[in-house]
Amino acid sequence: MMRKCSGLGFKMSEPISFGVCNRDQNVYILLTWIEGEDLEFALPKLKKDVQYALGREAGCILKSIHSLKVPDDQIPTHTKIQKKRKQLQK
């Protein structure tokens, strides 16, 4: 899914590698680094209209991420069951 997201055209960390460790007890992912300042510290320094514009842009990015289809074989079984139960309750 991260590879699909990286094709949407916005700046984000790119996946380099992933795997399991600690006798298959943990999963790790190695990502590229993006230079910059944490938003937590940078945002308060910006004018309100710039903050607003960045918030709208972030919303558009999030909408495009949520529009991506997840193949059924990538959805964990317990998630599929919960989704089906919710559909049946409607």
Gaussian input, Z-matrix of N, CA and C with variables (Angstrom, degrees):
# hf/3-21g

backbone

0 1
 N
 C     1     B1
 C     2     B2     1     A1
 N     3     B3     2     A2     1     D1
 C     4     B4     3     A3     2     D2
 C     5     B5     4     A4     3     D3
 N     6     B6     5     A5     4     D4
 C     7     B7     6     A6     5     D5
 C     8     B8     7     A7     6     D6
 N     9     B9     8     A8     7     D7
 C    10    B10     9     A9     8     D8
 C    11    B11    10    A10     9     D9
 N    12    B12    11    A11    10    D10
 C    13    B13    12    A12    11    D11
 C    14    B14    13    A13    12    D12
 N    15    B15    14    A14    13    D13
 C    16    B16    15    A15    14    D14
 C    17    B17    16    A16    15    D15
 N    18    B18    17    A17    16    D16
 C    19    B19    18    A18    17    D17
 C    20    B20    19    A19    18    D18
 N    21    B21    20    A20    19    D19
 C    22    B22    21    A21    20    D20
 C    23    B23    22    A22    21    D21
 N    24    B24    23    A23    22    D22
 C    25    B25    24    A24    23    D23
 C    26    B26    25    A25    24    D24
 N    27    B27    26    A26    25    D25
 C    28    B28    27    A27    26    D26
 C    29    B29    28    A28    27    D27
 N    30    B30    29    A29    28    D28
 C    31    B31    30    A30    29    D29
 C    32    B32    31    A31    30    D30
 N    33    B33    32    A32    31    D31
 C    34    B34    33    A33    32    D32
 C    35    B35    34    A34    33    D33
 N    36    B36    35    A35    34    D34
 C    37    B37    36    A36    35    D35
 C    38    B38    37    A37    36    D36
 N    39    B39    38    A38    37    D37
 C    40    B40    39    A39    38    D38
 C    41    B41    40    A40    39    D39
 N    42    B42    41    A41    40    D40
 C    43    B43    42    A42    41    D41
 C    44    B44    43    A43    42    D42
 N    45    B45    44    A44    43    D43
 C    46    B46    45    A45    44    D44
 C    47    B47    46    A46    45    D45
 N    48    B48    47    A47    46    D46
 C    49    B49    48    A48    47    D47
 C    50    B50    49    A49    48    D48
 N    51    B51    50    A50    49    D49
 C    52    B52    51    A51    50    D50
 C    53    B53    52    A52    51    D51
 N    54    B54    53    A53    52    D52
 C    55    B55    54    A54    53    D53
 C    56    B56    55    A55    54    D54
 N    57    B57    56    A56    55    D55
 C    58    B58    57    A57    56    D56
 C    59    B59    58    A58    57    D57
 N    60    B60    59    A59    58    D58
 C    61    B61    60    A60    59    D59
 C    62    B62    61    A61    60    D60
 N    63    B63    62    A62    61    D61
 C    64    B64    63    A63    62    D62
 C    65    B65    64    A64    63    D63
 N    66    B66    65    A65    64    D64
 C    67    B67    66    A66    65    D65
 C    68    B68    67    A67    66    D66
 N    69    B69    68    A68    67    D67
 C    70    B70    69    A69    68    D68
 C    71    B71    70    A70    69    D69
 N    72    B72    71    A71    70    D70
 C    73    B73    72    A72    71    D71
 C    74    B74    73    A73    72    D72
 N    75    B75    74    A74    73    D73
 C    76    B76    75    A75    74    D74
 C    77    B77    76    A76    75    D75
 N    78    B78    77    A77    76    D76
 C    79    B79    78    A78    77    D77
 C    80    B80    79    A79    78    D78
 N    81    B81    80    A80    79    D79
 C    82    B82    81    A81    80    D80
 C    83    B83    82    A82    81    D81
 N    84    B84    83    A83    82    D82
 C    85    B85    84    A84    83    D83
 C    86    B86    85    A85    84    D84
 N    87    B87    86    A86    85    D85
 C    88    B88    87    A87    86    D86
 C    89    B89    88    A88    87    D87
 N    90    B90    89    A89    88    D88
 C    91    B91    90    A90    89    D89
 C    92    B92    91    A91    90    D90
 N    93    B93    92    A92    91    D91
 C    94    B94    93    A93    92    D92
 C    95    B95    94    A94    93    D93
 N    96    B96    95    A95    94    D94
 C    97    B97    96    A96    95    D95
 C    98    B98    97    A97    96    D96
 N    99    B99    98    A98    97    D97
 C   100   B100    99    A99    98    D98
 C   101   B101   100   A100    99    D99
 N   102   B102   101   A101   100   D100
 C   103   B103   102   A102   101   D101
 C   104   B104   103   A103   102   D102
 N   105   B105   104   A104   103   D103
 C   106   B106   105   A105   104   D104
 C   107   B107   106   A106   105   D105
 N   108   B108   107   A107   106   D106
 C   109   B109   108   A108   107   D107
 C   110   B110   109   A109   108   D108
 N   111   B111   110   A110   109   D109
 C   112   B112   111   A111   110   D110
 C   113   B113   112   A112   111   D111
 N   114   B114   113   A113   112   D112
 C   115   B115   114   A114   113   D113
 C   116   B116   115   A115   114   D114
 N   117   B117   116   A116   115   D115
 C   118   B118   117   A117   116   D116
 C   119   B119   118   A118   117   D117
 N   120   B120   119   A119   118   D118
 C   121   B121   120   A120   119   D119
 C   122   B122   121   A121   120   D120
 N   123   B123   122   A122   121   D121
 C   124   B124   123   A123   122   D122
 C   125   B125   124   A124   123   D123
 N   126   B126   125   A125   124   D124
 C   127   B127   126   A126   125   D125
 C   128   B128   127   A127   126   D126
 N   129   B129   128   A128   127   D127
 C   130   B130   129   A129   128   D128
 C   131   B131   130   A130   129   D129
 N   132   B132   131   A131   130   D130
 C   133   B133   132   A132   131   D131
 C   134   B134   133   A133   132   D132
 N   135   B135   134   A134   133   D133
 C   136   B136   135   A135   134   D134
 C   137   B137   136   A136   135   D135
 N   138   B138   137   A137   136   D136
 C   139   B139   138   A138   137   D137
 C   140   B140   139   A139   138   D138
 N   141   B141   140   A140   139   D139
 C   142   B142   141   A141   140   D140
 C   143   B143   142   A142   141   D141
 N   144   B144   143   A143   142   D142
 C   145   B145   144   A144   143   D143
 C   146   B146   145   A145   144   D144
 N   147   B147   146   A146   145   D145
 C   148   B148   147   A147   146   D146
 C   149   B149   148   A148   147   D147
 N   150   B150   149   A149   148   D148
 C   151   B151   150   A150   149   D149
 C   152   B152   151   A151   150   D150
 N   153   B153   152   A152   151   D151
 C   154   B154   153   A153   152   D152
 C   155   B155   154   A154   153   D153
 N   156   B156   155   A155   154   D154
 C   157   B157   156   A156   155   D155
 C   158   B158   157   A157   156   D156
 N   159   B159   158   A158   157   D157
 C   160   B160   159   A159   158   D158
 C   161   B161   160   A160   159   D159
 N   162   B162   161   A161   160   D160
 C   163   B163   162   A162   161   D161
 C   164   B164   163   A163   162   D162
 N   165   B165   164   A164   163   D163
 C   166   B166   165   A165   164   D164
 C   167   B167   166   A166   165   D165
 N   168   B168   167   A167   166   D166
 C   169   B169   168   A168   167   D167
 C   170   B170   169   A169   168   D168
 N   171   B171   170   A170   169   D169
 C   172   B172   171   A171   170   D170
 C   173   B173   172   A172   171   D171
 N   174   B174   173   A173   172   D172
 C   175   B175   174   A174   173   D173
 C   176   B176   175   A175   174   D174
 N   177   B177   176   A176   175   D175
 C   178   B178   177   A177   176   D176
 C   179   B179   178   A178   177   D177
 N   180   B180   179   A179   178   D178
 C   181   B181   180   A180   179   D179
 C   182   B182   181   A181   180   D180
 N   183   B183   182   A182   181   D181
 C   184   B184   183   A183   182   D182
 C   185   B185   184   A184   183   D183
 N   186   B186   185   A185   184   D184
 C   187   B187   186   A186   185   D185
 C   188   B188   187   A187   186   D186
 N   189   B189   188   A188   187   D187
 C   190   B190   189   A189   188   D188
 C   191   B191   190   A190   189   D189
 N   192   B192   191   A191   190   D190
 C   193   B193   192   A192   191   D191
 C   194   B194   193   A193   192   D192
 N   195   B195   194   A194   193   D193
 C   196   B196   195   A195   194   D194
 C   197   B197   196   A196   195   D195
 N   198   B198   197   A197   196   D196
 C   199   B199   198   A198   197   D197
 C   200   B200   199   A199   198   D198
 N   201   B201   200   A200   199   D199
 C   202   B202   201   A201   200   D200
 C   203   B203   202   A202   201   D201
 N   204   B204   203   A203   202   D202
 C   205   B205   204   A204   203   D203
 C   206   B206   205   A205   204   D204
 N   207   B207   206   A206   205   D205
 C   208   B208   207   A207   206   D206
 C   209   B209   208   A208   207   D207
 N   210   B210   209   A209   208   D208
 C   211   B211   210   A210   209   D209
 C   212   B212   211   A211   210   D210
 N   213   B213   212   A212   211   D211
 C   214   B214   213   A213   212   D212
 C   215   B215   214   A214   213   D213
 N   216   B216   215   A215   214   D214
 C   217   B217   216   A216   215   D215
 C   218   B218   217   A217   216   D216
 N   219   B219   218   A218   217   D217
 C   220   B220   219   A219   218   D218
 C   221   B221   220   A220   219   D219
 N   222   B222   221   A221   220   D220
 C   223   B223   222   A222   221   D221
 C   224   B224   223   A223   222   D222
 N   225   B225   224   A224   223   D223
 C   226   B226   225   A225   224   D224
 C   227   B227   226   A226   225   D225
 N   228   B228   227   A227   226   D226
 C   229   B229   228   A228   227   D227
 C   230   B230   229   A229   228   D228
 N   231   B231   230   A230   229   D229
 C   232   B232   231   A231   230   D230
 C   233   B233   232   A232   231   D231
 N   234   B234   233   A233   232   D232
 C   235   B235   234   A234   233   D233
 C   236   B236   235   A235   234   D234
 N   237   B237   236   A236   235   D235
 C   238   B238   237   A237   236   D236
 C   239   B239   238   A238   237   D237
 N   240   B240   239   A239   238   D238
 C   241   B241   240   A240   239   D239
 C   242   B242   241   A241   240   D240
 N   243   B243   242   A242   241   D241
 C   244   B244   243   A243   242   D242
 C   245   B245   244   A244   243   D243
 N   246   B246   245   A245   244   D244
 C   247   B247   246   A246   245   D245
 C   248   B248   247   A247   246   D246
 N   249   B249   248   A248   247   D247
 C   250   B250   249   A249   248   D248
 C   251   B251   250   A250   249   D249
 N   252   B252   251   A251   250   D250
 C   253   B253   252   A252   251   D251
 C   254   B254   253   A253   252   D252
 N   255   B255   254   A254   253   D253
 C   256   B256   255   A255   254   D254
 C   257   B257   256   A256   255   D255
 N   258   B258   257   A257   256   D256
 C   259   B259   258   A258   257   D257
 C   260   B260   259   A259   258   D258
 N   261   B261   260   A260   259   D259
 C   262   B262   261   A261   260   D260
 C   263   B263   262   A262   261   D261
 N   264   B264   263   A263   262   D262
 C   265   B265   264   A264   263   D263
 C   266   B266   265   A265   264   D264
 N   267   B267   266   A266   265   D265
 C   268   B268   267   A267   266   D266
 C   269   B269   268   A268   267   D267

   B1=1.4510
   B2=1.5253
   B3=1.3335
   B4=1.4615
   B5=1.5201
   B6=1.3160
   B7=1.4714
   B8=1.5292
   B9=1.3264
   B10=1.4659
   B11=1.5254
   B12=1.3345
   B13=1.4644
   B14=1.5209
   B15=1.3178
   B16=1.4636
   B17=1.5254
   B18=1.3075
   B19=1.4553
   B20=1.5207
   B21=1.3253
   B22=1.4622
   B23=1.5278
   B24=1.3314
   B25=1.4584
   B26=1.5148
   B27=1.3052
   B28=1.4590
   B29=1.5246
   B30=1.3246
   B31=1.4573
   B32=1.5264
   B33=1.3197
   B34=1.4633
   B35=1.5221
   B36=1.3143
   B37=1.4606
   B38=1.5185
   B39=1.3146
   B40=1.4636
   B41=1.5242
   B42=1.3176
   B43=1.4635
   B44=1.5320
   B45=1.3266
   B46=1.4604
   B47=1.5235
   B48=1.3234
   B49=1.4614
   B50=1.5219
   B51=1.3204
   B52=1.4582
   B53=1.5133
   B54=1.3147
   B55=1.4559
   B56=1.5105
   B57=1.3144
   B58=1.4596
   B59=1.5222
   B60=1.3209
   B61=1.4554
   B62=1.5263
   B63=1.3248
   B64=1.4698
   B65=1.5262
   B66=1.3313
   B67=1.4747
   B68=1.5287
   B69=1.3120
   B70=1.4729
   B71=1.5279
   B72=1.3224
   B73=1.4653
   B74=1.5301
   B75=1.3430
   B76=1.4571
   B77=1.5241
   B78=1.3112
   B79=1.4590
   B80=1.5226
   B81=1.3311
   B82=1.4584
   B83=1.5242
   B84=1.3388
   B85=1.4582
   B86=1.5223
   B87=1.3169
   B88=1.4539
   B89=1.5222
   B90=1.3485
   B91=1.4639
   B92=1.5207
   B93=1.3275
   B94=1.4578
   B95=1.5239
   B96=1.3298
   B97=1.4614
   B98=1.5172
   B99=1.3199
   B100=1.4600
   B101=1.5212
   B102=1.3287
   B103=1.4593
   B104=1.5229
   B105=1.3085
   B106=1.4523
   B107=1.5092
   B108=1.3124
   B109=1.4567
   B110=1.5259
   B111=1.3219
   B112=1.4621
   B113=1.5249
   B114=1.3145
   B115=1.4585
   B116=1.5243
   B117=1.3080
   B118=1.4668
   B119=1.5321
   B120=1.3264
   B121=1.4619
   B122=1.5306
   B123=1.3204
   B124=1.4648
   B125=1.5254
   B126=1.3169
   B127=1.4640
   B128=1.5305
   B129=1.3381
   B130=1.4663
   B131=1.5324
   B132=1.3164
   B133=1.4704
   B134=1.5273
   B135=1.3225
   B136=1.4630
   B137=1.5202
   B138=1.3434
   B139=1.4603
   B140=1.5262
   B141=1.3202
   B142=1.4704
   B143=1.5281
   B144=1.3391
   B145=1.4661
   B146=1.5300
   B147=1.3279
   B148=1.4636
   B149=1.5285
   B150=1.3386
   B151=1.4670
   B152=1.5268
   B153=1.3214
   B154=1.4616
   B155=1.5292
   B156=1.3358
   B157=1.4683
   B158=1.5254
   B159=1.3207
   B160=1.4654
   B161=1.5271
   B162=1.3234
   B163=1.4635
   B164=1.5184
   B165=1.3322
   B166=1.4706
   B167=1.5227
   B168=1.3334
   B169=1.4677
   B170=1.5293
   B171=1.3329
   B172=1.4688
   B173=1.5282
   B174=1.3234
   B175=1.4605
   B176=1.5187
   B177=1.3220
   B178=1.4759
   B179=1.5228
   B180=1.3322
   B181=1.4647
   B182=1.5258
   B183=1.3206
   B184=1.4641
   B185=1.5259
   B186=1.3263
   B187=1.4700
   B188=1.5254
   B189=1.3373
   B190=1.4675
   B191=1.5253
   B192=1.3293
   B193=1.4717
   B194=1.5254
   B195=1.3220
   B196=1.4668
   B197=1.5249
   B198=1.3300
   B199=1.4650
   B200=1.5285
   B201=1.3308
   B202=1.4633
   B203=1.5254
   B204=1.2994
   B205=1.4637
   B206=1.5234
   B207=1.3165
   B208=1.4618
   B209=1.5231
   B210=1.3319
   B211=1.4653
   B212=1.5283
   B213=1.3234
   B214=1.4661
   B215=1.5217
   B216=1.3234
   B217=1.4659
   B218=1.5268
   B219=1.3457
   B220=1.4586
   B221=1.5258
   B222=1.3231
   B223=1.4632
   B224=1.5210
   B225=1.3417
   B226=1.4680
   B227=1.5286
   B228=1.3198
   B229=1.4608
   B230=1.5248
   B231=1.3438
   B232=1.4698
   B233=1.5266
   B234=1.3395
   B235=1.4581
   B236=1.5235
   B237=1.3165
   B238=1.4629
   B239=1.5231
   B240=1.3186
   B241=1.4658
   B242=1.5237
   B243=1.3443
   B244=1.4655
   B245=1.5274
   B246=1.3359
   B247=1.4623
   B248=1.5251
   B249=1.3176
   B250=1.4631
   B251=1.5321
   B252=1.3280
   B253=1.4717
   B254=1.5216
   B255=1.3417
   B256=1.4630
   B257=1.5239
   B258=1.3399
   B259=1.4634
   B260=1.5204
   B261=1.3166
   B262=1.4620
   B263=1.5251
   B264=1.3289
   B265=1.4607
   B266=1.5230
   B267=1.3190
   B268=1.4742
   B269=1.4985
   A1=110.33
   A2=116.85
   A3=118.44
   A4=110.82
   A5=116.83
   A6=119.53
   A7=110.18
   A8=116.84
   A9=119.86
   A10=110.03
   A11=116.36
   A12=120.83
   A13=111.24
   A14=116.40
   A15=119.38
   A16=111.56
   A17=117.73
   A18=121.52
   A19=113.97
   A20=117.82
   A21=121.25
   A22=113.06
   A23=117.54
   A24=119.73
   A25=116.95
   A26=119.37
   A27=120.05
   A28=108.97
   A29=115.82
   A30=121.14
   A31=110.03
   A32=115.33
   A33=120.48
   A34=109.12
   A35=116.35
   A36=120.20
   A37=108.48
   A38=115.84
   A39=121.36
   A40=109.66
   A41=117.21
   A42=119.00
   A43=110.69
   A44=115.60
   A45=121.46
   A46=109.65
   A47=114.97
   A48=119.92
   A49=108.72
   A50=115.45
   A51=120.48
   A52=107.92
   A53=115.05
   A54=119.23
   A55=110.83
   A56=115.61
   A57=121.87
   A58=108.73
   A59=115.71
   A60=121.30
   A61=108.65
   A62=116.26
   A63=121.89
   A64=111.58
   A65=114.33
   A66=121.21
   A67=111.93
   A68=114.89
   A69=122.86
   A70=113.70
   A71=117.36
   A72=120.77
   A73=112.00
   A74=117.14
   A75=121.17
   A76=110.65
   A77=114.58
   A78=121.77
   A79=107.51
   A80=117.01
   A81=120.20
   A82=109.36
   A83=115.00
   A84=121.37
   A85=107.25
   A86=116.45
   A87=123.40
   A88=107.34
   A89=116.25
   A90=121.80
   A91=111.06
   A92=116.17
   A93=120.29
   A94=108.98
   A95=115.29
   A96=122.03
   A97=109.24
   A98=116.75
   A99=121.25
   A100=107.30
   A101=116.07
   A102=120.73
   A103=110.11
   A104=115.45
   A105=119.71
   A106=111.53
   A107=114.53
   A108=122.50
   A109=108.63
   A110=116.87
   A111=120.53
   A112=109.76
   A113=115.58
   A114=121.14
   A115=111.65
   A116=115.91
   A117=121.50
   A118=111.11
   A119=117.21
   A120=121.63
   A121=111.98
   A122=117.20
   A123=121.23
   A124=112.56
   A125=117.73
   A126=121.76
   A127=113.53
   A128=119.94
   A129=119.04
   A130=113.87
   A131=117.80
   A132=121.73
   A133=111.95
   A134=117.27
   A135=121.77
   A136=111.37
   A137=115.62
   A138=120.84
   A139=109.01
   A140=115.72
   A141=121.52
   A142=112.42
   A143=117.45
   A144=118.73
   A145=111.45
   A146=117.17
   A147=120.86
   A148=109.53
   A149=116.36
   A150=120.34
   A151=109.88
   A152=115.94
   A153=120.86
   A154=110.77
   A155=116.29
   A156=120.50
   A157=110.75
   A158=116.98
   A159=120.41
   A160=111.11
   A161=116.68
   A162=120.72
   A163=111.85
   A164=116.38
   A165=119.92
   A166=110.67
   A167=116.03
   A168=119.77
   A169=110.48
   A170=116.23
   A171=120.07
   A172=110.50
   A173=116.88
   A174=120.67
   A175=112.13
   A176=116.95
   A177=120.86
   A178=111.02
   A179=116.02
   A180=120.24
   A181=109.88
   A182=116.33
   A183=120.52
   A184=111.14
   A185=116.40
   A186=120.16
   A187=110.67
   A188=117.03
   A189=119.48
   A190=111.31
   A191=116.97
   A192=120.21
   A193=109.97
   A194=116.40
   A195=120.58
   A196=112.63
   A197=117.27
   A198=119.69
   A199=112.13
   A200=117.57
   A201=120.92
   A202=110.16
   A203=115.77
   A204=121.07
   A205=109.47
   A206=115.82
   A207=121.67
   A208=107.43
   A209=117.46
   A210=119.27
   A211=111.01
   A212=116.48
   A213=121.24
   A214=112.98
   A215=116.94
   A216=118.75
   A217=112.78
   A218=117.66
   A219=121.07
   A220=112.42
   A221=117.29
   A222=121.22
   A223=107.93
   A224=117.51
   A225=119.17
   A226=111.17
   A227=116.20
   A228=121.87
   A229=112.00
   A230=118.11
   A231=119.34
   A232=110.87
   A233=118.23
   A234=121.55
   A235=110.35
   A236=117.26
   A237=121.31
   A238=110.53
   A239=116.11
   A240=120.76
   A241=110.06
   A242=117.42
   A243=120.66
   A244=110.88
   A245=116.59
   A246=120.82
   A247=110.53
   A248=117.15
   A249=121.25
   A250=110.43
   A251=117.49
   A252=120.42
   A253=111.16
   A254=116.92
   A255=120.29
   A256=110.75
   A257=116.85
   A258=120.29
   A259=110.86
   A260=117.26
   A261=121.35
   A262=112.10
   A263=117.62
   A264=121.35
   A265=112.20
   A266=117.94
   A267=120.91
   A268=112.00
   D1=-36.10
   D2=179.21
   D3=-62.61
   D4=-37.09
   D5=178.67
   D6=-64.97
   D7=-38.21
   D8=176.66
   D9=-63.43
   D10=-43.84
   D11=179.81
   D12=-62.74
   D13=-38.92
   D14=-177.79
   D15=-65.73
   D16=-18.87
   D17=177.66
   D18=-85.40
   D19=0.67
   D20=-177.31
   D21=-82.93
   D22=-10.58
   D23=172.90
   D24=96.32
   D25=10.93
   D26=175.08
   D27=-111.75
   D28=158.16
   D29=-176.17
   D30=-75.31
   D31=126.54
   D32=179.08
   D33=-156.48
   D34=162.03
   D35=173.50
   D36=-62.93
   D37=139.21
   D38=-179.83
   D39=-102.71
   D40=140.46
   D41=176.99
   D42=-70.07
   D43=133.20
   D44=176.83
   D45=-104.70
   D46=-47.23
   D47=-176.73
   D48=-157.06
   D49=157.06
   D50=171.93
   D51=-151.36
   D52=161.83
   D53=-180.00
   D54=-179.65
   D55=-166.51
   D56=178.77
   D57=-118.53
   D58=154.32
   D59=178.82
   D60=-147.11
   D61=-178.81
   D62=179.92
   D63=52.78
   D64=52.71
   D65=178.71
   D66=55.63
   D67=46.29
   D68=178.29
   D69=63.97
   D70=23.55
   D71=179.52
   D72=-92.60
   D73=-22.80
   D74=-176.55
   D75=-131.68
   D76=152.77
   D77=176.05
   D78=-114.11
   D79=141.87
   D80=176.58
   D81=-127.97
   D82=159.23
   D83=173.58
   D84=-139.97
   D85=134.18
   D86=178.13
   D87=-105.25
   D88=125.19
   D89=-175.69
   D90=-119.20
   D91=156.36
   D92=173.13
   D93=-70.92
   D94=159.16
   D95=-179.42
   D96=-97.87
   D97=139.35
   D98=174.43
   D99=-113.39
   D100=121.91
   D101=178.28
   D102=-66.91
   D103=146.73
   D104=176.31
   D105=149.70
   D106=-175.93
   D107=-178.68
   D108=-106.51
   D109=143.30
   D110=177.29
   D111=-58.43
   D112=137.08
   D113=-179.18
   D114=-57.98
   D115=-34.51
   D116=179.47
   D117=-53.98
   D118=-34.93
   D119=-178.03
   D120=-97.45
   D121=-31.77
   D122=-176.28
   D123=-77.74
   D124=-39.62
   D125=-173.77
   D126=-58.81
   D127=-46.25
   D128=-179.11
   D129=-61.98
   D130=-19.21
   D131=-179.93
   D132=-80.90
   D133=-13.14
   D134=-176.48
   D135=-92.15
   D136=155.42
   D137=176.20
   D138=-66.97
   D139=154.30
   D140=-176.61
   D141=-58.22
   D142=-38.96
   D143=-179.03
   D144=-68.08
   D145=-32.21
   D146=176.75
   D147=-71.26
   D148=-40.70
   D149=176.54
   D150=-59.10
   D151=-43.94
   D152=-179.76
   D153=-62.23
   D154=-45.67
   D155=-179.62
   D156=-61.78
   D157=-40.86
   D158=177.94
   D159=-65.54
   D160=-37.53
   D161=177.28
   D162=-63.87
   D163=-41.28
   D164=177.41
   D165=-65.18
   D166=-42.04
   D167=178.59
   D168=-62.35
   D169=-41.88
   D170=178.09
   D171=-62.06
   D172=-38.74
   D173=177.48
   D174=-63.07
   D175=-40.41
   D176=177.56
   D177=-65.07
   D178=-40.30
   D179=177.91
   D180=-63.20
   D181=-45.45
   D182=179.84
   D183=-61.86
   D184=-40.20
   D185=178.07
   D186=-61.51
   D187=-40.99
   D188=179.94
   D189=-68.46
   D190=-35.16
   D191=176.47
   D192=-64.39
   D193=-45.20
   D194=-178.08
   D195=-69.91
   D196=-16.14
   D197=178.84
   D198=-81.13
   D199=-12.58
   D200=179.69
   D201=-69.58
   D202=136.79
   D203=178.08
   D204=-85.93
   D205=134.82
   D206=176.45
   D207=-97.94
   D208=121.96
   D209=177.82
   D210=-59.22
   D211=141.63
   D212=-177.86
   D213=-54.65
   D214=-34.36
   D215=-178.09
   D216=-73.26
   D217=-7.26
   D218=177.49
   D219=-101.34
   D220=-0.74
   D221=178.17
   D222=-95.46
   D223=124.04
   D224=178.68
   D225=-58.06
   D226=146.00
   D227=-176.45
   D228=-55.60
   D229=-43.92
   D230=-177.96
   D231=-63.20
   D232=-31.00
   D233=176.98
   D234=-70.34
   D235=-39.89
   D236=178.31
   D237=-61.61
   D238=-42.08
   D239=-179.19
   D240=-64.04
   D241=-44.50
   D242=178.84
   D243=-62.00
   D244=-42.14
   D245=179.70
   D246=-62.78
   D247=-44.00
   D248=-179.56
   D249=-64.01
   D250=-41.10
   D251=178.11
   D252=-60.82
   D253=-42.30
   D254=178.59
   D255=-63.45
   D256=-40.06
   D257=178.86
   D258=-63.70
   D259=-38.98
   D260=-178.76
   D261=-71.31
   D262=-26.82
   D263=-179.49
   D264=-75.74
   D265=-18.74
   D266=-176.70
   D267=-73.33

